[in-house]
Structures are given as structure tokens and as C-alpha cells.
Amino acid sequence: MSILVVGATGLVGGQVAQKLRRQGQSVRALVRGGDAHPKVQPLRAAGIEIVNGDLTVAETLEPACRGIATVVCTATSMPTAANDGLRRVDLDGSVALIEAAERAGVKRFVYTSYSGNIQIASPLETAKRTCENRLLRSSMQTVILRPSYFAEVWLSPALGFDFVSGAIRIYGSGEGKGSYISAFDVADFAVAAAMGKDDEHTILEMGGPHAVSQLDAVKIFEQVLEKKFQLEHVPAEALQQQYSSPDPLQKTFAALMLGYTQGGEIKGAQETAKKYGIRLTSVGDYAARVRGKSAGTAA
Ligand SMILES: NC(=O)c1ccc[n+]([C@@H]2O[C@H](COP(=O)([O-])OP(=O)(O)OC[C@H]3O[C@@H](n4cnc5c(N)ncnc54)[C@H](OP(=O)(O)O)[C@@H]3O)[C@@H](O)[C@H]2O)c1
């Protein structure tokens, strides 16, 4: 029986599909546009079966789930959430996938949610918690992954942590301590969850090995990269103002950034990782990995 990965052209899903394949699993990926997708080549080269499907096109989901023992879903419409994506993909599309998997006789469903520390109401929060609750009522064995903020995303130039130029955007005071996790470690958890056998519903809160504030992360990067950063603060009031936006994407971003300013340590992260045989990446490890990029050479 195969494992279906939904989100395999993304950061976490791509790793999950490749890691499962390297373990000798038969893997299918549901990909928008199928073989025409620009990121499909490495998946095909690894021997992953590609099926054309879309979470917003309900009739593509049940056929993709037929003959599948386990579904791993890492899909999200973020960060663009085009065409009302938070509702159509993260909420309705993901629920449709869960229900299609049940009808197709899938035994196990691994769903990527986000940390229980993030509790500020938003369209993404609604989508994540609705899917979690739907899965907890399912007859399928379910594993709900609740990772904290990804280091590769929140400590990256895309979100203003520009370690290459040295200009760093700090959200709020920057003092709230959180448990940044590497997306690669999340992929390891997803693989372990997909291969697990426990038949109870499981919720896995997961974070990096240490609680680190934004200002701590700056110090760690300055040390590892041996350079001094310039800080620019985005006041929490500006985020509050953005949060009052009627636009679902703006509201969701603001909610995530407000949650980020508050921080939120994942207690017991090391123990959870040990149980799953995963060595957690620290912010220092991540900084060392990107050091090459900052110096203008290959990482
Ligand atoms: N970033 C964080 O800090 C963070 C923290 C905690 C949890 N998470 C969660 O972690 C998960 C994985 O994140 P990621 O960084 O790997 O995301 P990503 O790189 O943005 O990948 C998203 C994937 O979803 C697919 N997708 C989007 N719309 C789809 C649709 N209509 N039908 C089918 N597939 C669709 C994308 O396919 P295309 O290539 O076709 O667009 C892509 O493969 C997400 O659920 C995210 O919410 C993220």
C-alpha cells in the first residue's frame, strides 16, 4: 500500500515524499497540474507517482486516495492565499481531503497543523483547528503535527530577517521567547508519524531544542556570521491595526505576527523528539547552515 503526500511541491512535503521514498516506501504525490508542475521533476526522478489533483477540486481527491494506506497532508495556500485560498484550500479543501480519504478506506492520516500556542483568531486558525477537530472524530488513525514557527521562514529574508544584507526586522519588542523549529525536522516528524503504528489519535506539539527570542536569534546569527546587524522594530500597535483588516490574508498574517511577538515555548520538545528518534536543529545549527549564503557562496 502506498503513502499519499499532499503538498509534495512544498518545503516540508517535498522532504517528506523524498525521505519516505528513500526508506523504500511506495509514494504518490497529489500535485496541481500533475506532470506539468514546475517542481515535479525531482519527485518523478525519485520514483514518486504523480497524480494531478487540487484540494479545491473535490472530485480529484477520492481517486487520489484509492489504494492508499496513509495520507500525509502539508498543503497550505499561504503565503499568497490567492483566490480566497484560506477558505478554499486550508479549510474546505483540507476537510474535503479528510472525507475523501475516509471514503477511500485510508487507515492513517497525518495532518500538519500549527502550534497550540498560536491562538489568535484568524481564517488560518479556523482552518487548522477545524481540520484537527474533524480528524479527532475520524475513524482513521490520525496524527496532528503542531509545529512552532519555522526557522527557515521566520528567520529568513522573506520575513525581514535579512541576514544577507544585515537588516533585520523585529516584530514587537523581540523579547518573547519561542521554539523555532526547522522545517526539515518537521518533515522527519511527519515521516515518523506516517510510519508509526499507534492506533490512537495523537497530537504532537513540536518545537526546537531551546526557547529563543527574536533578539536572541539576532545575537546567535551575529556570532555565527561574524557580522553586526541593524535592527528595525515593527511596533505591536501596527500589527494590531493590520489585524483589524477585513482581508483574510492580512488578518492571518497579523495574527501570526502577533503570536510571534508573544513567543511561546514548546515544553518537552526534546523528549518528544527523542521518542521519535529525531535530533532537533537549533537556531545556531540553522545559522551555521545559512552562513555560506550570507558570505555569497553556496550554502
Ligand atoms: N511556515 C511556518 O512557520 C509554519 C509553522 C507551523 C506550521 N506550518 C504549516 O506547515 C505546513 C507545510 O508548510 P510548507 O512551508 O511546506 O508550505 P509550502 O512550502 O508553502 O507548500 C505548500 C504546498 O501546498 C500545496 N498546495 C497549495 N494549494 C493547493 C491546492 N489547492 N491543492 C493541492 N495542493 C496545494 C502547494 O502546491 P503548489 O506548489 O502547487 O503551490 C505546496 O506543495 C503548512 O500546512 C503550514 O501551514 C508552517
PDBQT file of the ligand as one rigid body, heavy atoms in Angstrom, charges set to zero:
ROOT
HETATM    1  N1  LIG A 301       5.828  28.477   7.964  1.00  0.00    +0.000 N 
HETATM    2  C1  LIG A 301       5.702  28.203   9.269  1.00  0.00    +0.000 C 
HETATM    3  O1  LIG A 301       6.359  28.822  10.121  1.00  0.00    +0.000 OA
HETATM    4  C2  LIG A 301       4.762  27.092   9.709  1.00  0.00    +0.000 A 
HETATM    5  C3  LIG A 301       4.640  26.856  11.087  1.00  0.00    +0.000 A 
HETATM    6  C4  LIG A 301       3.809  25.820  11.507  1.00  0.00    +0.000 A 
HETATM    7  C5  LIG A 301       3.097  25.088  10.587  1.00  0.00    +0.000 A 
HETATM    8  N2  LIG A 301       3.206  25.357   9.266  1.00  0.00    +0.000 N 
HETATM    9  C6  LIG A 301       2.450  24.513   8.323  1.00  0.00    +0.000 C 
HETATM   10  O2  LIG A 301       3.365  23.589   7.760  1.00  0.00    +0.000 OA
HETATM   11  C7  LIG A 301       2.810  23.090   6.541  1.00  0.00    +0.000 C 
HETATM   12  C8  LIG A 301       3.884  22.960   5.480  1.00  0.00    +0.000 C 
HETATM   13  O3  LIG A 301       4.385  24.231   5.172  1.00  0.00    +0.000 OA
HETATM   14  P1  LIG A 301       5.374  24.450   3.939  1.00  0.00    +0.000 P 
HETATM   15  O4  LIG A 301       6.308  25.549   4.339  1.00  0.00    +0.000 OA
HETATM   16  O5  LIG A 301       5.913  23.146   3.484  1.00  0.00    +0.000 OA
HETATM   17  O6  LIG A 301       4.359  25.023   2.836  1.00  0.00    +0.000 OA
HETATM   18  P2  LIG A 301       4.705  25.376   1.311  1.00  0.00    +0.000 P 
HETATM   19  O7  LIG A 301       6.154  25.229   1.035  1.00  0.00    +0.000 OA
HETATM   20  O8  LIG A 301       4.076  26.709   1.037  1.00  0.00    +0.000 OA
HETATM   21  O9  LIG A 301       3.937  24.242   0.483  1.00  0.00    +0.000 OA
HETATM   22  C9  LIG A 301       2.552  24.278   0.341  1.00  0.00    +0.000 C 
HETATM   23  C10 LIG A 301       2.126  23.120  -0.534  1.00  0.00    +0.000 C 
HETATM   24  O10 LIG A 301       0.701  23.115  -0.613  1.00  0.00    +0.000 OA
HETATM   25  C11 LIG A 301       0.358  22.930  -1.976  1.00  0.00    +0.000 C 
HETATM   26  N3  LIG A 301      -0.956  23.461  -2.308  1.00  0.00    +0.000 N 
HETATM   27  C12 LIG A 301      -1.368  24.755  -2.231  1.00  0.00    +0.000 A 
HETATM   28  N4  LIG A 301      -2.606  24.850  -2.699  1.00  0.00    +0.000 NA
HETATM   29  C13 LIG A 301      -3.000  23.607  -3.068  1.00  0.00    +0.000 A 
HETATM   30  C14 LIG A 301      -4.173  23.072  -3.634  1.00  0.00    +0.000 A 
HETATM   31  N5  LIG A 301      -5.234  23.841  -3.949  1.00  0.00    +0.000 N 
HETATM   32  N6  LIG A 301      -4.238  21.739  -3.883  1.00  0.00    +0.000 NA
HETATM   33  C15 LIG A 301      -3.169  20.948  -3.605  1.00  0.00    +0.000 A 
HETATM   34  N7  LIG A 301      -2.018  21.391  -3.076  1.00  0.00    +0.000 NA
HETATM   35  C16 LIG A 301      -1.942  22.721  -2.812  1.00  0.00    +0.000 A 
HETATM   36  C17 LIG A 301       1.453  23.677  -2.720  1.00  0.00    +0.000 C 
HETATM   37  O11 LIG A 301       1.426  23.292  -4.085  1.00  0.00    +0.000 OA
HETATM   38  P3  LIG A 301       1.858  24.291  -5.286  1.00  0.00    +0.000 P 
HETATM   39  O12 LIG A 301       3.321  24.035  -5.493  1.00  0.00    +0.000 OA
HETATM   40  O13 LIG A 301       1.023  23.844  -6.424  1.00  0.00    +0.000 OA
HETATM   41  O14 LIG A 301       1.566  25.692  -4.836  1.00  0.00    +0.000 OA
HETATM   42  C18 LIG A 301       2.675  23.204  -1.963  1.00  0.00    +0.000 C 
HETATM   43  O15 LIG A 301       3.071  21.920  -2.388  1.00  0.00    +0.000 OA
HETATM   44  C19 LIG A 301       1.660  24.010   6.187  1.00  0.00    +0.000 C 
HETATM   45  O16 LIG A 301       0.439  23.351   6.464  1.00  0.00    +0.000 OA
HETATM   46  C20 LIG A 301       1.836  25.201   7.130  1.00  0.00    +0.000 C 
HETATM   47  O17 LIG A 301       0.614  25.812   7.476  1.00  0.00    +0.000 OA
HETATM   48  C21 LIG A 301       4.042  26.346   8.801  1.00  0.00    +0.000 A 
ENDROOT
TORSDOF 0
